[in-house]
Amino acid sequence: MYIADTNNHRVQRWKLNDTEGVTIAGTGIAGQNSTMFNATTGLTLNSDETYLYVSDQNNNRVQRFKLLV
């Protein structure tokens, strides 16, 4: 499961039985460069589940990330 952690400006992945998530995108600090977000508000996967699209609200953009197996 992927979580858009809005107030922490990151995306986390949670696996079944995990006790905490793993940050896969974002730094936890609001920013504008390609490795940072400013309010992640939504996300979706492509049909093959190889790319994750992240809505970055305060930067007015959607970013695409290739998922690693």
PDB file of N, CA, C, O and CB in Angstrom:
ATOM      1  N   MET A   1       0.839  -1.153   0.000  1.00  0.00           N
ATOM      2  CA  MET A   1       0.000   0.000   0.000  1.00  0.00           C
ATOM      3  C   MET A   1       0.901   1.237   0.000  1.00  0.00           C
ATOM      4  O   MET A   1       1.925   1.280   0.681  1.00  0.00           O
ATOM      5  CB  MET A   1      -0.964  -0.014   1.210  1.00  0.00           C
ATOM      6  N   TYR A   2       0.496   2.233  -0.774  1.00  0.00           N
ATOM      7  CA  TYR A   2       1.233   3.491  -0.846  1.00  0.00           C
ATOM      8  C   TYR A   2       0.397   4.591  -0.194  1.00  0.00           C
ATOM      9  O   TYR A   2      -0.810   4.680  -0.416  1.00  0.00           O
ATOM     10  CB  TYR A   2       1.580   3.855  -2.324  1.00  0.00           C
ATOM     11  N   ILE A   3       1.050   5.422   0.608  1.00  0.00           N
ATOM     12  CA  ILE A   3       0.376   6.482   1.350  1.00  0.00           C
ATOM     13  C   ILE A   3       0.966   7.830   0.959  1.00  0.00           C
ATOM     14  O   ILE A   3       2.182   8.015   1.004  1.00  0.00           O
ATOM     15  CB  ILE A   3       0.498   6.254   2.876  1.00  0.00           C
ATOM     16  N   ALA A   4       0.110   8.771   0.575  1.00  0.00           N
ATOM     17  CA  ALA A   4       0.537  10.158   0.364  1.00  0.00           C
ATOM     18  C   ALA A   4       0.483  10.840   1.729  1.00  0.00           C
ATOM     19  O   ALA A   4      -0.595  11.175   2.218  1.00  0.00           O
ATOM     20  CB  ALA A   4      -0.379  10.910  -0.707  1.00  0.00           C
ATOM     21  N   ASP A   5       1.631  11.040   2.332  1.00  0.00           N
ATOM     22  CA  ASP A   5       1.759  11.627   3.672  1.00  0.00           C
ATOM     23  C   ASP A   5       1.848  13.148   3.510  1.00  0.00           C
ATOM     24  O   ASP A   5       2.938  13.719   3.474  1.00  0.00           O
ATOM     25  CB  ASP A   5       3.025  11.057   4.438  1.00  0.00           C
ATOM     26  N   THR A   6       0.687  13.785   3.414  1.00  0.00           N
ATOM     27  CA  THR A   6       0.578  15.191   3.021  1.00  0.00           C
ATOM     28  C   THR A   6       1.417  16.135   3.869  1.00  0.00           C
ATOM     29  O   THR A   6       2.223  16.896   3.334  1.00  0.00           O
ATOM     30  CB  THR A   6      -0.848  15.619   3.086  1.00  0.00           C
ATOM     31  N   ASN A   7       1.240  16.094   5.168  1.00  0.00           N
ATOM     32  CA  ASN A   7       1.904  17.067   6.041  1.00  0.00           C
ATOM     33  C   ASN A   7       3.389  16.794   6.236  1.00  0.00           C
ATOM     34  O   ASN A   7       4.122  17.657   6.719  1.00  0.00           O
ATOM     35  CB  ASN A   7       1.229  17.086   7.379  1.00  0.00           C
ATOM     36  N   ASN A   8       3.836  15.599   5.862  1.00  0.00           N
ATOM     37  CA  ASN A   8       5.265  15.277   5.939  1.00  0.00           C
ATOM     38  C   ASN A   8       5.925  15.272   4.562  1.00  0.00           C
ATOM     39  O   ASN A   8       7.101  14.932   4.438  1.00  0.00           O
ATOM     40  CB  ASN A   8       5.461  13.922   6.607  1.00  0.00           C
ATOM     41  N   HIS A   9       5.173  15.647   3.533  1.00  0.00           N
ATOM     42  CA  HIS A   9       5.722  15.882   2.194  1.00  0.00           C
ATOM     43  C   HIS A   9       6.496  14.671   1.665  1.00  0.00           C
ATOM     44  O   HIS A   9       7.633  14.799   1.210  1.00  0.00           O
ATOM     45  CB  HIS A   9       6.632  17.107   2.214  1.00  0.00           C
ATOM     46  N   ARG A  10       5.863  13.495   1.731  1.00  0.00           N
ATOM     47  CA  ARG A  10       6.533  12.270   1.300  1.00  0.00           C
ATOM     48  C   ARG A  10       5.504  11.221   0.915  1.00  0.00           C
ATOM     49  O   ARG A  10       4.310  11.368   1.179  1.00  0.00           O
ATOM     50  CB  ARG A  10       7.459  11.733   2.408  1.00  0.00           C
ATOM     51  N   VAL A  11       5.998  10.148   0.277  1.00  0.00           N
ATOM     52  CA  VAL A  11       5.188   8.974  -0.029  1.00  0.00           C
ATOM     53  C   VAL A  11       5.810   7.806   0.717  1.00  0.00           C
ATOM     54  O   VAL A  11       7.024   7.606   0.685  1.00  0.00           O
ATOM     55  CB  VAL A  11       5.111   8.697  -1.582  1.00  0.00           C
ATOM     56  N   GLN A  12       4.959   7.037   1.390  1.00  0.00           N
ATOM     57  CA  GLN A  12       5.451   5.868   2.100  1.00  0.00           C
ATOM     58  C   GLN A  12       4.821   4.606   1.540  1.00  0.00           C
ATOM     59  O   GLN A  12       3.687   4.612   1.061  1.00  0.00           O
ATOM     60  CB  GLN A  12       5.169   5.987   3.597  1.00  0.00           C
ATOM     61  N   ARG A  13       5.592   3.516   1.614  1.00  0.00           N
ATOM     62  CA  ARG A  13       5.097   2.188   1.234  1.00  0.00           C
ATOM     63  C   ARG A  13       4.949   1.377   2.515  1.00  0.00           C
ATOM     64  O   ARG A  13       5.854   1.333   3.349  1.00  0.00           O
ATOM     65  CB  ARG A  13       6.067   1.470   0.206  1.00  0.00           C
ATOM     66  N   TRP A  14       3.800   0.741   2.655  1.00  0.00           N
ATOM     67  CA  TRP A  14       3.539  -0.149   3.779  1.00  0.00           C
ATOM     68  C   TRP A  14       3.254  -1.532   3.219  1.00  0.00           C
ATOM     69  O   TRP A  14       2.456  -1.685   2.294  1.00  0.00           O
ATOM     70  CB  TRP A  14       2.348   0.365   4.657  1.00  0.00           C
ATOM     71  N   LYS A  15       3.904  -2.528   3.776  1.00  0.00           N
ATOM     72  CA  LYS A  15       3.648  -3.920   3.406  1.00  0.00           C
ATOM     73  C   LYS A  15       2.878  -4.598   4.530  1.00  0.00           C
ATOM     74  O   LYS A  15       2.923  -4.158   5.679  1.00  0.00           O
ATOM     75  CB  LYS A  15       4.977  -4.678   3.111  1.00  0.00           C
ATOM     76  N   LEU A  16       2.179  -5.657   4.195  1.00  0.00           N
ATOM     77  CA  LEU A  16       1.403  -6.417   5.162  1.00  0.00           C
ATOM     78  C   LEU A  16       2.278  -6.802   6.344  1.00  0.00           C
ATOM     79  O   LEU A  16       3.389  -7.299   6.163  1.00  0.00           O
ATOM     80  CB  LEU A  16       0.795  -7.667   4.510  1.00  0.00           C
ATOM     81  N   ASN A  17       1.786  -6.575   7.535  1.00  0.00           N
ATOM     82  CA  ASN A  17       2.451  -6.898   8.808  1.00  0.00           C
ATOM     83  C   ASN A  17       3.610  -5.976   9.163  1.00  0.00           C
ATOM     84  O   ASN A  17       4.271  -6.201  10.177  1.00  0.00           O
ATOM     85  CB  ASN A  17       2.953  -8.302   8.763  1.00  0.00           C
ATOM     86  N   ASP A  18       3.881  -4.943   8.361  1.00  0.00           N
ATOM     87  CA  ASP A  18       4.908  -3.964   8.736  1.00  0.00           C
ATOM     88  C   ASP A  18       4.424  -3.163   9.946  1.00  0.00           C
ATOM     89  O   ASP A  18       3.226  -2.942  10.118  1.00  0.00           O
ATOM     90  CB  ASP A  18       5.238  -3.010   7.539  1.00  0.00           C
ATOM     91  N   THR A  19       5.368  -2.734  10.775  1.00  0.00           N
ATOM     92  CA  THR A  19       5.023  -1.893  11.915  1.00  0.00           C
ATOM     93  C   THR A  19       5.281  -0.422  11.628  1.00  0.00           C
ATOM     94  O   THR A  19       4.858   0.444  12.394  1.00  0.00           O
ATOM     95  CB  THR A  19       5.805  -2.323  13.140  1.00  0.00           C
ATOM     96  N   GLU A  20       5.970  -0.136  10.534  1.00  0.00           N
ATOM     97  CA  GLU A  20       6.162   1.247  10.099  1.00  0.00           C
ATOM     98  C   GLU A  20       6.375   1.278   8.598  1.00  0.00           C
ATOM     99  O   GLU A  20       6.804   0.295   7.993  1.00  0.00           O
ATOM    100  CB  GLU A  20       7.358   1.901  10.831  1.00  0.00           C
ATOM    101  N   GLY A  21       6.069   2.418   8.012  1.00  0.00           N
ATOM    102  CA  GLY A  21       6.226   2.576   6.572  1.00  0.00           C
ATOM    103  C   GLY A  21       7.650   2.927   6.193  1.00  0.00           C
ATOM    104  O   GLY A  21       8.457   3.342   7.025  1.00  0.00           O
ATOM    105  N   VAL A  22       7.939   2.748   4.900  1.00  0.00           N
ATOM    106  CA  VAL A  22       9.240   3.094   4.335  1.00  0.00           C
ATOM    107  C   VAL A  22       9.030   4.260   3.373  1.00  0.00           C
ATOM    108  O   VAL A  22       8.186   4.182   2.480  1.00  0.00           O
ATOM    109  CB  VAL A  22       9.903   1.860   3.607  1.00  0.00           C
ATOM    110  N   THR A  23       9.781   5.324   3.548  1.00  0.00           N
ATOM    111  CA  THR A  23       9.679   6.472   2.651  1.00  0.00           C
ATOM    112  C   THR A  23      10.319   6.120   1.315  1.00  0.00           C
ATOM    113  O   THR A  23      11.496   5.767   1.259  1.00  0.00           O
ATOM    114  CB  THR A  23      10.353   7.728   3.270  1.00  0.00           C
ATOM    115  N   ILE A  24       9.536   6.219   0.232  1.00  0.00           N
ATOM    116  CA  ILE A  24      10.060   5.891  -1.098  1.00  0.00           C
ATOM    117  C   ILE A  24      10.213   7.122  -1.979  1.00  0.00           C
ATOM    118  O   ILE A  24      10.854   7.057  -3.028  1.00  0.00           O
ATOM    119  CB  ILE A  24       9.153   4.887  -1.783  1.00  0.00           C
ATOM    120  N   ALA A  25       9.633   8.240  -1.566  1.00  0.00           N
ATOM    121  CA  ALA A  25       9.773   9.493  -2.321  1.00  0.00           C
ATOM    122  C   ALA A  25       9.529  10.651  -1.371  1.00  0.00           C
ATOM    123  O   ALA A  25       8.696  10.575  -0.468  1.00  0.00           O
ATOM    124  CB  ALA A  25       8.781   9.549  -3.535  1.00  0.00           C
ATOM    125  N   GLY A  26      10.273  11.723  -1.593  1.00  0.00           N
ATOM    126  CA  GLY A  26      10.178  12.891  -0.733  1.00  0.00           C
ATOM    127  C   GLY A  26      11.197  12.820   0.389  1.00  0.00           C
ATOM    128  O   GLY A  26      11.781  11.774   0.668  1.00  0.00           O
ATOM    129  N   THR A  27      11.390  13.970   1.022  1.00  0.00           N
ATOM    130  CA  THR A  27      12.414  14.066   2.063  1.00  0.00           C
ATOM    131  C   THR A  27      11.839  14.317   3.447  1.00  0.00           C
ATOM    132  O   THR A  27      12.569  14.263   4.437  1.00  0.00           O
ATOM    133  CB  THR A  27      13.381  15.159   1.724  1.00  0.00           C
ATOM    134  N   GLY A  28      10.548  14.589   3.534  1.00  0.00           N
ATOM    135  CA  GLY A  28       9.951  14.956   4.801  1.00  0.00           C
ATOM    136  C   GLY A  28       9.969  16.456   5.034  1.00  0.00           C
ATOM    137  O   GLY A  28       9.423  16.938   6.027  1.00  0.00           O
ATOM    138  N   ILE A  29      10.590  17.197   4.129  1.00  0.00           N
ATOM    139  CA  ILE A  29      10.677  18.654   4.209  1.00  0.00           C
ATOM    140  C   ILE A  29      10.070  19.230   2.930  1.00  0.00           C
ATOM    141  O   ILE A  29      10.367  18.758   1.832  1.00  0.00           O
ATOM    142  CB  ILE A  29      12.167  19.133   4.403  1.00  0.00           C
ATOM    143  N   ALA A  30       9.229  20.242   3.070  1.00  0.00           N
ATOM    144  CA  ALA A  30       8.614  20.867   1.892  1.00  0.00           C
ATOM    145  C   ALA A  30       9.676  21.510   1.018  1.00  0.00           C
ATOM    146  O   ALA A  30      10.602  22.152   1.514  1.00  0.00           O
ATOM    147  CB  ALA A  30       7.567  21.915   2.313  1.00  0.00           C
ATOM    148  N   GLY A  31       9.529  21.329  -0.297  1.00  0.00           N
ATOM    149  CA  GLY A  31      10.470  21.937  -1.227  1.00  0.00           C
ATOM    150  C   GLY A  31       9.979  21.844  -2.648  1.00  0.00           C
ATOM    151  O   GLY A  31       8.892  21.326  -2.907  1.00  0.00           O
ATOM    152  N   GLN A  32      10.789  22.352  -3.586  1.00  0.00           N
ATOM    153  CA  GLN A  32      10.374  22.440  -4.983  1.00  0.00           C
ATOM    154  C   GLN A  32      11.205  21.612  -5.944  1.00  0.00           C
ATOM    155  O   GLN A  32      10.801  21.451  -7.096  1.00  0.00           O
ATOM    156  CB  GLN A  32      10.412  23.847  -5.414  1.00  0.00           C
ATOM    157  N   ASN A  33      12.356  21.072  -5.525  1.00  0.00           N
ATOM    158  CA  ASN A  33      13.158  20.340  -6.505  1.00  0.00           C
ATOM    159  C   ASN A  33      12.541  18.966  -6.778  1.00  0.00           C
ATOM    160  O   ASN A  33      11.535  18.607  -6.167  1.00  0.00           O
ATOM    161  CB  ASN A  33      14.615  20.187  -6.008  1.00  0.00           C
ATOM    162  N   SER A  34      13.130  18.211  -7.679  1.00  0.00           N
ATOM    163  CA  SER A  34      12.525  16.963  -8.150  1.00  0.00           C
ATOM    164  C   SER A  34      12.492  15.857  -7.101  1.00  0.00           C
ATOM    165  O   SER A  34      11.795  14.860  -7.290  1.00  0.00           O
ATOM    166  CB  SER A  34      13.266  16.473  -9.349  1.00  0.00           C
ATOM    167  N   THR A  35      13.222  16.005  -6.005  1.00  0.00           N
ATOM    168  CA  THR A  35      13.197  14.987  -4.950  1.00  0.00           C
ATOM    169  C   THR A  35      12.324  15.391  -3.771  1.00  0.00           C
ATOM    170  O   THR A  35      12.254  14.679  -2.769  1.00  0.00           O
ATOM    171  CB  THR A  35      14.602  14.711  -4.465  1.00  0.00           C
ATOM    172  N   MET A  36      11.657  16.539  -3.896  1.00  0.00           N
ATOM    173  CA  MET A  36      10.866  17.061  -2.781  1.00  0.00           C
ATOM    174  C   MET A  36       9.424  17.323  -3.209  1.00  0.00           C
ATOM    175  O   MET A  36       9.128  17.500  -4.391  1.00  0.00           O
ATOM    176  CB  MET A  36      11.495  18.350  -2.235  1.00  0.00           C
ATOM    177  N   PHE A  37       8.540  17.341  -2.217  1.00  0.00           N
ATOM    178  CA  PHE A  37       7.136  17.679  -2.418  1.00  0.00           C
ATOM    179  C   PHE A  37       6.770  18.833  -1.503  1.00  0.00           C
ATOM    180  O   PHE A  37       7.495  19.180  -0.572  1.00  0.00           O
ATOM    181  CB  PHE A  37       6.223  16.456  -2.155  1.00  0.00           C
ATOM    182  N   ASN A  38       5.611  19.416  -1.805  1.00  0.00           N
ATOM    183  CA  ASN A  38       5.007  20.383  -0.899  1.00  0.00           C
ATOM    184  C   ASN A  38       3.519  20.067  -0.854  1.00  0.00           C
ATOM    185  O   ASN A  38       2.721  20.673  -1.569  1.00  0.00           O
ATOM    186  CB  ASN A  38       5.277  21.873  -1.358  1.00  0.00           C
ATOM    187  N   ALA A  39       3.161  19.124  -0.017  1.00  0.00           N
ATOM    188  CA  ALA A  39       1.790  18.651   0.199  1.00  0.00           C
ATOM    189  C   ALA A  39       1.377  17.605  -0.839  1.00  0.00           C
ATOM    190  O   ALA A  39       0.691  17.917  -1.813  1.00  0.00           O
ATOM    191  CB  ALA A  39       0.817  19.828   0.161  1.00  0.00           C
ATOM    192  N   THR A  40       1.798  16.380  -0.617  1.00  0.00           N
ATOM    193  CA  THR A  40       1.333  15.263  -1.443  1.00  0.00           C
ATOM    194  C   THR A  40      -0.127  15.008  -1.103  1.00  0.00           C
ATOM    195  O   THR A  40      -0.462  14.767   0.057  1.00  0.00           O
ATOM    196  CB  THR A  40       2.202  13.971  -1.215  1.00  0.00           C
ATOM    197  N   THR A  41      -0.995  15.059  -2.103  1.00  0.00           N
ATOM    198  CA  THR A  41      -2.429  14.940  -1.820  1.00  0.00           C
ATOM    199  C   THR A  41      -3.093  13.744  -2.472  1.00  0.00           C
ATOM    200  O   THR A  41      -4.249  13.447  -2.168  1.00  0.00           O
ATOM    201  CB  THR A  41      -3.126  16.173  -2.261  1.00  0.00           C
ATOM    202  N   GLY A  42      -2.408  13.061  -3.344  1.00  0.00           N
ATOM    203  CA  GLY A  42      -3.001  11.905  -3.991  1.00  0.00           C
ATOM    204  C   GLY A  42      -1.977  11.159  -4.791  1.00  0.00           C
ATOM    205  O   GLY A  42      -0.921  11.691  -5.134  1.00  0.00           O
ATOM    206  N   LEU A  43      -2.300   9.904  -5.089  1.00  0.00           N
ATOM    207  CA  LEU A  43      -1.404   9.111  -5.923  1.00  0.00           C
ATOM    208  C   LEU A  43      -2.174   8.016  -6.622  1.00  0.00           C
ATOM    209  O   LEU A  43      -3.267   7.629  -6.207  1.00  0.00           O
ATOM    210  CB  LEU A  43      -0.270   8.514  -5.091  1.00  0.00           C
ATOM    211  N   THR A  44      -1.577   7.526  -7.696  1.00  0.00           N
ATOM    212  CA  THR A  44      -2.154   6.421  -8.439  1.00  0.00           C
ATOM    213  C   THR A  44      -1.029   5.654  -9.118  1.00  0.00           C
ATOM    214  O   THR A  44       0.067   6.176  -9.323  1.00  0.00           O
ATOM    215  CB  THR A  44      -3.195   6.923  -9.477  1.00  0.00           C
ATOM    216  N   LEU A  45      -1.321   4.409  -9.459  1.00  0.00           N
ATOM    217  CA  LEU A  45      -0.379   3.557 -10.185  1.00  0.00           C
ATOM    218  C   LEU A  45      -0.847   3.403 -11.621  1.00  0.00           C
ATOM    219  O   LEU A  45      -2.044   3.480 -11.899  1.00  0.00           O
ATOM    220  CB  LEU A  45      -0.238   2.170  -9.505  1.00  0.00           C
ATOM    221  N   ASN A  46       0.103   3.185 -12.544  1.00  0.00           N
ATOM    222  CA  ASN A  46      -0.306   2.845 -13.905  1.00  0.00           C
ATOM    223  C   ASN A  46      -0.809   1.404 -13.906  1.00  0.00           C
ATOM    224  O   ASN A  46      -0.684   0.708 -12.898  1.00  0.00           O
ATOM    225  CB  ASN A  46       0.876   3.033 -14.920  1.00  0.00           C
ATOM    226  N   SER A  47      -1.369   0.954 -15.007  1.00  0.00           N
ATOM    227  CA  SER A  47      -2.010  -0.366 -15.054  1.00  0.00           C
ATOM    228  C   SER A  47      -1.041  -1.518 -14.813  1.00  0.00           C
ATOM    229  O   SER A  47      -1.452  -2.568 -14.318  1.00  0.00           O
ATOM    230  CB  SER A  47      -2.681  -0.556 -16.386  1.00  0.00           C
ATOM    231  N   ASP A  48       0.233  -1.345 -15.150  1.00  0.00           N
ATOM    232  CA  ASP A  48       1.240  -2.388 -14.914  1.00  0.00           C
ATOM    233  C   ASP A  48       1.858  -2.300 -13.520  1.00  0.00           C
ATOM    234  O   ASP A  48       2.663  -3.149 -13.139  1.00  0.00           O
ATOM    235  CB  ASP A  48       2.338  -2.295 -15.961  1.00  0.00           C
ATOM    236  N   GLU A  49       1.482  -1.274 -12.765  1.00  0.00           N
ATOM    237  CA  GLU A  49       2.021  -1.014 -11.426  1.00  0.00           C
ATOM    238  C   GLU A  49       3.540  -0.860 -11.442  1.00  0.00           C
ATOM    239  O   GLU A  49       4.235  -1.305 -10.528  1.00  0.00           O
ATOM    240  CB  GLU A  49       1.629  -2.140 -10.474  1.00  0.00           C
ATOM    241  N   THR A  50       4.043  -0.217 -12.506  1.00  0.00           N
ATOM    242  CA  THR A  50       5.483   0.037 -12.619  1.00  0.00           C
ATOM    243  C   THR A  50       5.821   1.503 -12.371  1.00  0.00           C
ATOM    244  O   THR A  50       6.976   1.842 -12.115  1.00  0.00           O
ATOM    245  CB  THR A  50       5.984  -0.380 -13.996  1.00  0.00           C
ATOM    246  N   TYR A  51       4.815   2.368 -12.447  1.00  0.00           N
ATOM    247  CA  TYR A  51       5.010   3.793 -12.195  1.00  0.00           C
ATOM    248  C   TYR A  51       3.984   4.283 -11.178  1.00  0.00           C
ATOM    249  O   TYR A  51       2.820   3.883 -11.194  1.00  0.00           O
ATOM    250  CB  TYR A  51       4.903   4.604 -13.508  1.00  0.00           C
ATOM    251  N   LEU A  52       4.450   5.155 -10.301  1.00  0.00           N
ATOM    252  CA  LEU A  52       3.596   5.795  -9.313  1.00  0.00           C
ATOM    253  C   LEU A  52       3.511   7.280  -9.662  1.00  0.00           C
ATOM    254  O   LEU A  52       4.535   7.942  -9.831  1.00  0.00           O
ATOM    255  CB  LEU A  52       4.142   5.579  -7.856  1.00  0.00           C
ATOM    256  N   TYR A  53       2.297   7.794  -9.768  1.00  0.00           N
ATOM    257  CA  TYR A  53       2.060   9.210 -10.050  1.00  0.00           C
ATOM    258  C   TYR A  53       1.621   9.892  -8.756  1.00  0.00           C
ATOM    259  O   TYR A  53       0.694   9.435  -8.087  1.00  0.00           O
ATOM    260  CB  TYR A  53       0.982   9.396 -11.179  1.00  0.00           C
ATOM    261  N   VAL A  54       2.292  10.981  -8.413  1.00  0.00           N
ATOM    262  CA  VAL A  54       2.054  11.658  -7.139  1.00  0.00           C
ATOM    263  C   VAL A  54       1.617  13.098  -7.393  1.00  0.00           C
ATOM    264  O   VAL A  54       2.298  13.852  -8.088  1.00  0.00           O
ATOM    265  CB  VAL A  54       3.325  11.623  -6.251  1.00  0.00           C
ATOM    266  N   SER A  55       0.477  13.467  -6.822  1.00  0.00           N
ATOM    267  CA  SER A  55      -0.014  14.840  -6.893  1.00  0.00           C
ATOM    268  C   SER A  55       0.688  15.671  -5.822  1.00  0.00           C
ATOM    269  O   SER A  55       0.603  15.380  -4.629  1.00  0.00           O
ATOM    270  CB  SER A  55      -1.563  14.892  -6.713  1.00  0.00           C
ATOM    271  N   ASP A  56       1.379  16.707  -6.276  1.00  0.00           N
ATOM    272  CA  ASP A  56       2.159  17.597  -5.407  1.00  0.00           C
ATOM    273  C   ASP A  56       1.444  18.949  -5.397  1.00  0.00           C
ATOM    274  O   ASP A  56       1.760  19.832  -6.194  1.00  0.00           O
ATOM    275  CB  ASP A  56       3.669  17.737  -5.903  1.00  0.00           C
ATOM    276  N   GLN A  57       0.489  19.102  -4.498  1.00  0.00           N
ATOM    277  CA  GLN A  57      -0.479  20.202  -4.542  1.00  0.00           C
ATOM    278  C   GLN A  57       0.145  21.589  -4.563  1.00  0.00           C
ATOM    279  O   GLN A  57      -0.156  22.375  -5.461  1.00  0.00           O
ATOM    280  CB  GLN A  57      -1.388  20.106  -3.376  1.00  0.00           C
ATOM    281  N   ASN A  58       0.981  21.905  -3.627  1.00  0.00           N
ATOM    282  CA  ASN A  58       1.481  23.280  -3.530  1.00  0.00           C
ATOM    283  C   ASN A  58       2.556  23.618  -4.552  1.00  0.00           C
ATOM    284  O   ASN A  58       2.930  24.783  -4.695  1.00  0.00           O
ATOM    285  CB  ASN A  58       2.021  23.520  -2.160  1.00  0.00           C
ATOM    286  N   ASN A  59       3.060  22.611  -5.266  1.00  0.00           N
ATOM    287  CA  ASN A  59       3.973  22.861  -6.379  1.00  0.00           C
ATOM    288  C   ASN A  59       3.249  22.789  -7.721  1.00  0.00           C
ATOM    289  O   ASN A  59       3.867  22.938  -8.775  1.00  0.00           O
ATOM    290  CB  ASN A  59       5.125  21.858  -6.353  1.00  0.00           C
ATOM    291  N   ASN A  60       1.929  22.559  -7.677  1.00  0.00           N
ATOM    292  CA  ASN A  60       1.098  22.530  -8.888  1.00  0.00           C
ATOM    293  C   ASN A  60       1.647  21.580  -9.940  1.00  0.00           C
ATOM    294  O   ASN A  60       1.803  21.954 -11.103  1.00  0.00           O
ATOM    295  CB  ASN A  60       0.983  23.924  -9.477  1.00  0.00           C
ATOM    296  N   ARG A  61       1.939  20.347  -9.529  1.00  0.00           N
ATOM    297  CA  ARG A  61       2.492  19.376 -10.480  1.00  0.00           C
ATOM    298  C   ARG A  61       2.123  17.955 -10.074  1.00  0.00           C
ATOM    299  O   ARG A  61       1.711  17.686  -8.945  1.00  0.00           O
ATOM    300  CB  ARG A  61       4.022  19.520 -10.573  1.00  0.00           C
ATOM    301  N   VAL A  62       2.288  17.065 -11.037  1.00  0.00           N
ATOM    302  CA  VAL A  62       2.208  15.629 -10.798  1.00  0.00           C
ATOM    303  C   VAL A  62       3.565  15.068 -11.176  1.00  0.00           C
ATOM    304  O   VAL A  62       4.083  15.356 -12.254  1.00  0.00           O
ATOM    305  CB  VAL A  62       1.035  14.946 -11.620  1.00  0.00           C
ATOM    306  N   GLN A  63       4.139  14.272 -10.296  1.00  0.00           N
ATOM    307  CA  GLN A  63       5.437  13.656 -10.577  1.00  0.00           C
ATOM    308  C   GLN A  63       5.252  12.158 -10.794  1.00  0.00           C
ATOM    309  O   GLN A  63       4.379  11.531 -10.194  1.00  0.00           O
ATOM    310  CB  GLN A  63       6.441  13.923  -9.421  1.00  0.00           C
ATOM    311  N   ARG A  64       6.084  11.602 -11.655  1.00  0.00           N
ATOM    312  CA  ARG A  64       6.041  10.171 -11.957  1.00  0.00           C
ATOM    313  C   ARG A  64       7.329   9.533 -11.459  1.00  0.00           C
ATOM    314  O   ARG A  64       8.423  10.058 -11.670  1.00  0.00           O
ATOM    315  CB  ARG A  64       5.846   9.916 -13.487  1.00  0.00           C
ATOM    316  N   PHE A  65       7.179   8.381 -10.790  1.00  0.00           N
ATOM    317  CA  PHE A  65       8.321   7.646 -10.259  1.00  0.00           C
ATOM    318  C   PHE A  65       8.256   6.197 -10.709  1.00  0.00           C
ATOM    319  O   PHE A  65       7.208   5.557 -10.622  1.00  0.00           O
ATOM    320  CB  PHE A  65       8.363   7.733  -8.723  1.00  0.00           C
ATOM    321  N   LYS A  66       9.379   5.685 -11.191  1.00  0.00           N
ATOM    322  CA  LYS A  66       9.468   4.271 -11.549  1.00  0.00           C
ATOM    323  C   LYS A  66       9.639   3.469 -10.271  1.00  0.00           C
ATOM    324  O   LYS A  66      10.514   3.762  -9.456  1.00  0.00           O
ATOM    325  CB  LYS A  66      10.646   4.004 -12.543  1.00  0.00           C
ATOM    326  N   LEU A  67       8.796   2.453 -10.098  1.00  0.00           N
ATOM    327  CA  LEU A  67       8.871   1.621  -8.907  1.00  0.00           C
ATOM    328  C   LEU A  67       9.893   0.514  -9.110  1.00  0.00           C
ATOM    329  O   LEU A  67       9.945  -0.112 -10.169  1.00  0.00           O
ATOM    330  CB  LEU A  67       7.494   1.028  -8.569  1.00  0.00           C
ATOM    331  N   LEU A  68      10.689   0.282  -8.106  1.00  0.00           N
ATOM    332  CA  LEU A  68      11.673  -0.794  -8.132  1.00  0.00           C
ATOM    333  C   LEU A  68      11.045  -2.039  -7.537  1.00  0.00           C
ATOM    334  O   LEU A  68      10.248  -1.957  -6.602  1.00  0.00           O
ATOM    335  CB  LEU A  68      12.965  -0.399  -7.361  1.00  0.00           C
ATOM    336  N   VAL A  69      11.401  -3.176  -8.073  1.00  0.00           N
ATOM    337  CA  VAL A  69      10.838  -4.446  -7.591  1.00  0.00           C
ATOM    338  C   VAL A  69      11.404  -4.783  -6.241  1.00  0.00           C
ATOM    339  O   VAL A  69      11.055  -5.814  -5.665  1.00  0.00           O
ATOM    340  CB  VAL A  69      11.116  -5.587  -8.577  1.00  0.00           C
TER     341      VAL A  69
END
